Amino acid sequence: MPKKKNDVNLKKYKKKLMEKKIRILGDVRQLESEVLNNSLKNASGDLTGYSTHEADSATDSADRELMLGIASSEQRLLKNINHALKRIEDGVYGYCELCNARISDGRLDAKPESIICIDCKKKYDL
């Protein structure tokens, strides 16, 4: 595994990762709060936020499922960001976990939490 390579702008990517992490944490907290708030209203019998029409109830349920799915997806992204930040600490950020090739700046700019190069992503259909 490569150690402390100087050709990756670690400061730049760490900043991008931290900004993304803060944004996602806020999004997840907001989504979880909305789901919890709606669940508490439902459990207490306060159905003012829900329609009594069957089709609207199905839509409300689908909306809750969508919010939970988004929160789950954001939590996975947060896990990937934390992993990338750990790789920065370990001095191996910017290098593919599978083949140790340098991950392109374009890929890191678009998706700073990337841990595999585009060739391995295509090769292993990840």
Backbone as CSV, one residue per row, in Angstrom:
resi,resn,N_x,N_y,N_z,CA_x,CA_y,CA_z,C_x,C_y,C_z
1,MET,0.837,-1.177,0.000,0.000,0.000,0.000,0.881,1.239,0.000
2,PRO,0.538,2.240,-0.809,1.359,3.451,-0.830,1.281,4.194,0.498
3,LYS,2.328,4.889,0.819,2.359,5.679,2.056,2.713,7.126,1.745
4,LYS,1.960,8.047,2.316,2.248,9.483,2.274,2.674,9.992,0.896
5,LYS,1.865,9.714,-0.108,2.160,10.219,-1.445,1.889,11.721,-1.475
6,ASN,2.761,12.457,-2.129,2.650,13.913,-2.150,1.870,14.450,-3.341
7,ASP,1.496,13.573,-4.291,0.846,14.077,-5.491,-0.677,14.183,-5.362
8,VAL,-1.219,13.942,-4.183,-2.647,14.127,-3.936,-2.791,15.339,-3.019
9,ASN,-3.628,16.268,-3.404,-3.837,17.471,-2.602,-4.741,17.133,-1.410
10,LEU,-4.136,16.585,-0.363,-4.886,16.098,0.794,-5.689,17.192,1.484
11,LYS,-5.114,18.369,1.598,-5.794,19.483,2.272,-7.098,19.825,1.545
12,LYS,-7.016,19.903,0.229,-8.180,20.233,-0.596,-9.285,19.193,-0.422
13,TYR,-8.916,17.907,-0.502,-9.923,16.854,-0.427,-10.453,16.662,0.989
14,LYS,-9.616,16.880,1.971,-10.094,16.788,3.354,-11.151,17.863,3.597
15,LYS,-10.901,19.067,3.096,-11.868,20.158,3.243,-13.182,19.800,2.550
16,LYS,-13.093,19.274,1.320,-14.301,18.886,0.587,-15.070,17.803,1.337
17,LEU,-14.345,16.827,1.865,-14.982,15.733,2.597,-15.657,16.236,3.870
18,MET,-14.982,17.119,4.593,-15.556,17.651,5.830,-16.808,18.487,5.542
19,GLU,-16.774,19.291,4.489,-17.942,20.095,4.121,-19.118,19.195,3.745
20,LYS,-18.815,18.149,2.986,-19.854,17.209,2.577,-20.415,16.476,3.794
21,LYS,-19.537,16.101,4.716,-19.953,15.400,5.934,-20.905,16.270,6.756
22,ILE,-20.558,17.527,6.936,-21.393,18.444,7.716,-22.766,18.612,7.060
23,ARG,-22.780,18.758,5.744,-24.044,18.912,5.016,-24.912,17.662,5.171
24,ILE,-24.296,16.499,5.018,-25.050,15.246,5.101,-25.561,15.004,6.518
25,LEU,-24.746,15.303,7.518,-25.201,15.145,8.905,-26.448,15.987,9.158
26,GLY,-26.452,17.198,8.643,-27.627,18.061,8.780,-28.832,17.491,8.060
27,ASP,-28.621,16.983,6.848,-29.716,16.386,6.080,-30.297,15.173,6.795
28,VAL,-29.422,14.308,7.303,-29.870,13.090,7.987,-30.641,13.452,9.248
29,ARG,-30.118,14.390,10.015,-30.819,14.811,11.237,-32.205,15.362,10.916
30,GLN,-32.289,16.158,9.865,-33.573,16.741,9.488,-34.554,15.651,9.050
31,LEU,-34.096,14.714,8.223,-34.967,13.635,7.772,-35.431,12.771,8.937
32,GLU,-34.486,12.411,9.806,-34.845,11.577,10.955,-35.826,12.308,11.868
33,SER,-35.631,13.598,12.025,-36.531,14.397,12.855,-37.940,14.415,12.264
34,GLU,-38.032,14.588,10.955,-39.337,14.608,10.296,-40.044,13.264,10.436
35,VAL,-39.303,12.177,10.227,-39.897,10.846,10.346,-40.332,10.595,11.783
36,LEU,-39.472,10.942,12.742,-39.800,10.749,14.153,-41.009,11.592,14.550
37,ASN,-41.032,12.826,14.117,-42.147,13.718,14.432,-43.459,13.152,13.903
38,ASN,-43.446,12.673,12.662,-44.656,12.092,12.079,-45.050,10.811,12.805
39,SER,-44.069,10.006,13.199,-44.354,8.765,13.926,-44.958,9.061,15.290
40,LEU,-44.423,10.073,15.978,-44.957,10.439,17.290,-46.387,10.960,17.179
41,LYS,-46.650,11.755,16.148,-48.014,12.246,15.933,-48.961,11.072,15.716
42,ASN,-48.518,10.126,14.908,-49.336,8.959,14.602,-49.570,8.126,15.858
43,ALA,-48.524,7.910,16.649,-48.630,7.093,17.863,-49.524,7.755,18.907
44,SER,-49.524,9.076,18.948,-50.332,9.786,19.947,-51.781,9.942,19.508
45,GLY,-52.057,9.534,18.289,-53.419,9.675,17.780,-53.659,10.997,17.090
46,ASP,-52.649,11.853,17.058,-52.762,13.145,16.375,-52.534,12.908,14.891
47,LEU,-53.592,12.814,14.168,-53.492,12.524,12.743,-53.740,13.763,11.894
48,THR,-53.538,14.941,12.477,-53.782,16.173,11.728,-52.865,16.297,10.532
49,GLY,-51.706,15.664,10.599,-50.774,15.720,9.476,-51.066,14.675,8.422
50,TYR,-52.045,13.838,8.681,-52.365,12.754,7.755,-53.777,12.915,7.212
51,SER,-53.968,12.483,6.015,-55.281,12.532,5.399,-56.081,11.299,5.812
52,THR,-57.389,11.461,5.841,-58.244,10.312,6.138,-58.621,9.584,4.858
53,HIS,-58.297,10.138,3.724,-58.578,9.491,2.451,-57.556,8.387,2.209
54,GLU,-58.030,7.234,1.760,-57.181,6.056,1.587,-55.996,6.311,0.645
55,ALA,-56.240,6.967,-0.466,-55.159,7.232,-1.426,-54.129,8.187,-0.833
56,ASP,-54.588,9.173,-0.085,-53.661,10.104,0.555,-52.844,9.406,1.633
57,SER,-53.471,8.477,2.350,-52.748,7.708,3.369,-51.634,6.893,2.735
58,ALA,-51.912,6.320,1.576,-50.886,5.551,0.865,-49.747,6.463,0.442
59,THR,-50.080,7.666,0.011,-49.054,8.636,-0.369,-48.218,9.033,0.838
60,ASP,-48.870,9.256,1.985,-48.143,9.591,3.215,-47.174,8.478,3.581
61,SER,-47.639,7.247,3.475,-46.793,6.093,3.791,-45.610,6.010,2.826
62,ALA,-45.874,6.230,1.559,-44.801,6.202,0.558,-43.792,7.314,0.822
63,ASP,-44.280,8.476,1.235,-43.383,9.590,1.560,-42.469,9.237,2.731
64,ARG,-43.041,8.585,3.758,-42.228,8.172,4.912,-41.170,7.160,4.488
65,GLU,-41.573,6.209,3.651,-40.623,5.203,3.156,-39.508,5.873,2.356
66,LEU,-39.871,6.844,1.539,-38.883,7.569,0.741,-37.907,8.308,1.643
67,MET,-38.422,8.988,2.673,-37.542,9.717,3.596,-36.591,8.762,4.310
68,LEU,-37.094,7.606,4.723,-36.234,6.624,5.391,-35.180,6.080,4.427
69,GLY,-35.567,5.858,3.179,-34.612,5.386,2.176,-33.520,6.407,1.916
70,ILE,-33.907,7.668,1.836,-32.927,8.742,1.628,-31.985,8.820,2.823
71,ALA,-32.529,8.738,4.031,-31.692,8.787,5.233,-30.707,7.630,5.243
72,SER,-31.156,6.455,4.847,-30.280,5.281,4.803,-29.163,5.480,3.779
73,SER,-29.518,6.018,2.627,-28.527,6.289,1.580,-27.508,7.327,2.048
74,GLU,-27.994,8.361,2.718,-27.104,9.402,3.234,-26.175,8.836,4.310
75,GLN,-26.685,7.905,5.121,-25.847,7.296,6.152,-24.740,6.442,5.529
76,ARG,-25.054,5.759,4.419,-24.015,4.999,3.702,-22.956,5.947,3.155
77,LEU,-23.399,7.067,2.597,-22.465,8.060,2.074,-21.598,8.612,3.196
78,LEU,-22.189,8.849,4.342,-21.449,9.332,5.507,-20.384,8.317,5.929
79,LYS,-20.728,7.053,5.899,-19.764,5.993,6.223,-18.597,6.018,5.231
80,ASN,-18.900,6.200,3.945,-17.849,6.274,2.923,-16.961,7.502,3.123
81,ILE,-17.558,8.615,3.499,-16.788,9.834,3.761,-15.850,9.617,4.939
82,ASN,-16.362,9.015,6.007,-15.515,8.734,7.172,-14.366,7.798,6.809
83,HIS,-14.646,6.841,5.940,-13.593,5.922,5.490,-12.524,6.684,4.696
84,ALA,-12.961,7.585,3.833,-12.013,8.389,3.051,-11.180,9.286,3.970
85,LEU,-11.807,9.870,4.984,-11.062,10.703,5.941,-10.027,9.871,6.695
86,LYS,-10.370,8.648,7.018,-9.420,7.741,7.686,-8.253,7.434,6.750
87,ARG,-8.534,7.267,5.471,-7.470,7.005,4.490,-6.535,8.216,4.375
88,ILE,-7.075,9.414,4.540,-6.218,10.603,4.556,-5.274,10.515,5.746
89,GLU,-5.827,10.202,6.918,-4.999,10.056,8.126,-3.926,8.986,7.946
90,ASP,-4.285,7.904,7.268,-3.359,6.785,7.073,-2.344,7.039,5.958
91,GLY,-2.548,8.129,5.206,-1.614,8.472,4.141,-1.806,7.696,2.853
92,VAL,-2.991,7.111,2.663,-3.228,6.319,1.452,-4.405,6.849,0.630
93,TYR,-4.913,8.002,1.010,-6.032,8.589,0.278,-5.609,8.914,-1.150
94,GLY,-6.531,8.686,-2.080,-6.268,9.007,-3.482,-5.692,7.845,-4.262
95,TYR,-5.542,6.712,-3.590,-5.025,5.504,-4.233,-6.049,4.392,-4.092
96,CYS,-6.249,3.666,-5.163,-7.260,2.618,-5.231,-7.000,1.531,-4.188
97,GLU,-8.049,1.157,-3.456,-7.933,0.087,-2.464,-7.705,-1.272,-3.114
98,LEU,-8.074,-1.413,-4.379,-7.957,-2.710,-5.037,-6.644,-2.898,-5.783
99,CYS,-6.202,-1.862,-6.504,-4.994,-2.030,-7.330,-3.873,-1.058,-6.969
100,ASN,-4.114,-0.157,-6.030,-3.150,0.860,-5.585,-2.805,1.911,-6.634
101,ALA,-3.539,1.945,-7.743,-3.309,2.981,-8.757,-3.833,4.313,-8.228
102,ARG,-3.276,5.383,-8.725,-3.700,6.736,-8.359,-5.101,6.963,-8.911
103,ILE,-6.021,7.401,-8.060,-7.369,7.766,-8.492,-7.277,9.160,-9.106
104,SER,-7.882,9.338,-10.267,-7.757,10.608,-10.989,-8.336,11.770,-10.187
105,ASP,-7.742,12.945,-10.396,-8.248,14.151,-9.738,-9.691,14.422,-10.142
106,GLY,-10.021,14.144,-11.395,-11.394,14.354,-11.856,-12.389,13.536,-11.052
107,ARG,-12.037,12.289,-10.794,-12.913,11.411,-9.997,-12.990,11.907,-8.556
108,LEU,-11.850,12.276,-7.985,-11.835,12.761,-6.602,-12.555,14.100,-6.471
109,ASP,-12.456,14.944,-7.501,-13.176,16.220,-7.469,-14.688,15.981,-7.479
110,ALA,-15.128,15.033,-8.311,-16.554,14.742,-8.427,-17.082,13.956,-7.240
111,LYS,-16.248,13.049,-6.734,-16.675,12.151,-5.663,-15.495,11.924,-4.724
112,PRO,-15.228,12.882,-3.825,-14.028,12.803,-2.986,-13.988,11.593,-2.054
113,GLU,-15.125,10.948,-1.842,-15.147,9.760,-0.992,-14.757,8.485,-1.749
114,SER,-14.377,8.630,-3.020,-13.981,7.469,-3.829,-12.773,6.766,-3.228
115,ILE,-12.852,5.435,-3.195,-11.732,4.647,-2.674,-11.202,3.669,-3.717
116,ILE,-11.865,3.622,-4.871,-11.371,2.777,-5.957,-11.301,3.600,-7.237
117,CYS,-10.365,3.224,-8.089,-10.195,3.944,-9.354,-11.324,3.564,-10.313
118,ILE,-11.482,4.343,-11.345,-12.562,4.121,-12.306,-12.376,2.800,-13.046
119,ASP,-11.117,2.405,-13.309,-10.877,1.131,-13.999,-11.361,-0.047,-13.167
120,CYS,-11.060,-0.047,-11.872,-11.519,-1.137,-10.997,-13.033,-1.093,-10.831
121,LYS,-13.600,0.102,-10.788,-15.056,0.226,-10.677,-15.718,-0.443,-11.868
122,LYS,-15.188,-0.175,-13.063,-15.739,-0.785,-14.273,-15.455,-2.286,-14.303
123,LYS,-14.225,-2.647,-13.979,-13.802,-4.049,-14.043,-14.622,-4.942,-13.122
124,TYR,-14.862,-4.474,-11.907,-15.575,-5.281,-10.918,-17.039,-4.895,-10.781
125,ASP,-17.501,-3.975,-11.653,-18.891,-3.533,-11.664,-19.356,-3.097,-10.280
126,LEU,-18.562,-2.230,-9.657,-18.861,-1.749,-8.301,-19.606,-0.436,-8.331
